[in-house]
Amino acid sequence: MKLNFKKTIFLLTLLGILILIILSQSLSNIKSAEIGSIHFSNDITTIITTDNQTLILFGADPVDLKKGDSIKFIGSLEMYRGKNQVIVDKIWKIK
């Protein structure tokens, strides 16, 4: 009887750890920044924040942002030509 109880507790612990890992990877972090410069070209918008982080937005949707705006964004960090940049999934202006 003790052996089954120990196995059950062990398996539940492993399952709990697995669920936590999956949740932590699927939840995106919302980050804040201030726009230092912004450049529009074709379907790509490039934003350089005041802390020198590069944000890339793909798509033809017009973005109503300008230098000095405070923003929040969700995205994934990628390496491109030896430089880190964030591919933005969602961005919005903070009022």
N, C-alpha and C positions, 0 to 999 in steps of 0.2 A: 504494500500500500504506500509506503514512504517513497519508493522509487517512482511510482506514477505521479505522485504529487510534485516531486522535484523536477521530473521531466516536463510536466504541465507548466510549472512556474518558469522554467528555462525557455520553453517554446513561446510562452506569452511575452516574456522579456524580449526575445529576439523579434517577435512580431511588432512589439511596441517601438523598438529601435528602428526597424524598417519603415514603419509608418511615419515616424518623425523625420527620417532622411528624405522620404518622398515629399512630405509636406514642405520641408525647408527648401527643397530644390524647385518646387512648383510655385512658391510664393515669390513675387517680385518685390524688390525694394523700391520704394518711391524716394527719389532724390530731388533735392532742391538746388538751384543755381541762379546766377544772374547772367544775362546775355552780355558778352563783351563785344562780339561782332556776329553778323549773320550774313550769309551769302546764298542767294537763290540761283540755281541753274538747272534748266530742263525739269526733270522730276526729282531733283535732289536738293535738299536744303541742308546747309552746313552751318552749325552754330558753334562758336568758340565761347566758352564761358569765361568769366572773370578769373577763375582759377585754372585757366588753360586746359580745360577738358573739351575734347571735340565730340560733338553730337551730330549724328547723321540721321536725317529723316528722308525716307524714300516715299514717292507717291506724288500724284498730281494735285492733291488737295492743297488749296492755298492756306498758308499759315500767317495769321495776323500777329506777328511778333516783331519787335524792333530792339535795337541796342538799349540796354538799361532795364529791360523787362525782367521781373523775377518769374521764374518758371519752376514747375515740378514736372518730372518725367519718369517713365518706366522704360527700361531697355536692357540690352545685354552688351557686355564688354567684349569687344572683338579686337584682334590684331590685324592691321592692314598696312603693308609696306613698312613693317617694323615699328609702327606707332599704334598706341592704344586709342580706340575710339568707341563710343557708345552708339549702337544701332537702336534708335528710339522706336518703341512700340506705341507709346502714347505720350503726349505732351500737352500741358495746359498752362495758361498764364495765371499767376497768383495776383489777386487784386489787393 
